[in-house]
Amino acid sequence: MMQVDTLIINIGQLLPMDNDGPVKGKRMNEVTVLENAAIGVRDGKVVWMGSMDDIQSIEATQTINANRKLVTPGLVEPHTHLVFGGSREKEMALKQQGVPYLEILKRGGGILSTVRATKNASFEDLLDKALFHLDRMAMHGITTVEAKSGYGLDRETELKQLKVAKEANEKHPLDIVSTFLGAHAIPPEYKEDPEKFLNDMADMFDEIKENQLAEFVDIFTETGVFTVEQSRRFLLKAKEKGFDVKLHADEIDPLGGTELAVELGAISGDHLAVTSDEGIKQLANSNTIAVILPGTSFYLGKDDYARAREMIDAGAAVSVSTDFNPGSSVTENLQLIMSIAALKLKLTPDEIWHAVTVNAAHAIGRGDVAGSIQVGRAADIVIWDAPNYMYIPYHYGVNHTNTVIKSGEIIYQRQEIR
């Protein structure tokens, strides 16, 4: 008789999403579905998966009846700007008037507005705010989150953001993976000498590495921010210091950021809204994962979305994310992004589930511990108020989570209203 702490029974559909690496191309449209299934959890890990016909050999301290609902791995969120001060609701009217983002940036809004608020916020205020947003993410089925800095643009505030993310990782049940995005914009005082700014940011690499404040280094490669050549030099310095790298690339203008991500062996290229044909070709022939952020195009009212359909058809590995941030995608609801991925990116339900589990985990270096339900792995599991996996992107704009389990512990459960 096998002893378990928790036995989840009567699973209608189980998506284990097991994998041995990022899922690319046509394979993204091949989800394995187990029916009439059960899962055994002990000491925070999955120790058994099988059919309901075999549960007689399992003895459990606690039994959770899934009542024929869908069960999947916890969602993985591969691109957020979690730690920031203030908010930017006043910019919405400008965006509705058609004022381009780069123009808002020139007026002192955009990133620079959040930079001021983040600099002025205390460590405790930033931590409380981050924990609040993490709670929201957990409620929506997310169990692993990437968090970028980038709202400091100076040594003190960038370190403050990274330290807040580290503290949040220790205090909150969700796992947080940190990225240093000091090169997120050019501060006004460096406008005439962006090279000096990049050198100042690069001077922080040793301290960040020594204090284990980030695993990845990112840069915003875009018109009016950093060129491809500046980005190349900056990220090569990061790689020399032992960091893996990411790029905010080809979001507004097709400068060749996707090609640079492939050239540098970046773990991911993010945004990729205007990636060229050549960029898609190179992406498909690489190990770099495309992290697509359709919520940003949606929120900014843009008609053009990233060519994720073409990327997958070409053979690339694609993930999707909220891009949670205070200016261009203000949502913690990855389920909503799954619906936008279906409606605007034209992804199938199978592709979407790969994009928010397996591939998202690999895009932040967690492919061996997150994004799938496997014997021996942490029990990061979501029970959904849905009969099947196609239902989540179909029924949009609401929260479908019934129960969220992180490392074997229930951290969220929907409460019925009576």
Protein Blocks (a to p, Z undefined) as FASTA:
>chain_A
ZZdfbdcehifbdcfkpafbdcehjllmmccddehiadddeehiafbdcdfklmmmpccf
bdcdekhpacddddddfbdcfbaghjdklmmmmmmnopafklmmmnopajllmmmmmmmp
cfklmmmmmmmmmmmmmmnopabdcddehinopaklmmmmmmmmmmmmmmpmbdcddddf
fblbccfklmmmmmlmmmmmmmmmmmmmmnopafbdcddddehiacfklmmmmmmmmmmn
opacdddehklbcghlmmmmmmnopabdehjlmccfklmmmmmmpcbdcdddfklmmmno
pabdcfkklmmmnopacdddekiafkloccfblklmmmmmmmmnopafklmmmmmmmmmm
mmnopmmmgoiacehiacdddddddfbfklmmmmghiafbfbdceehiafbdcdddZZ
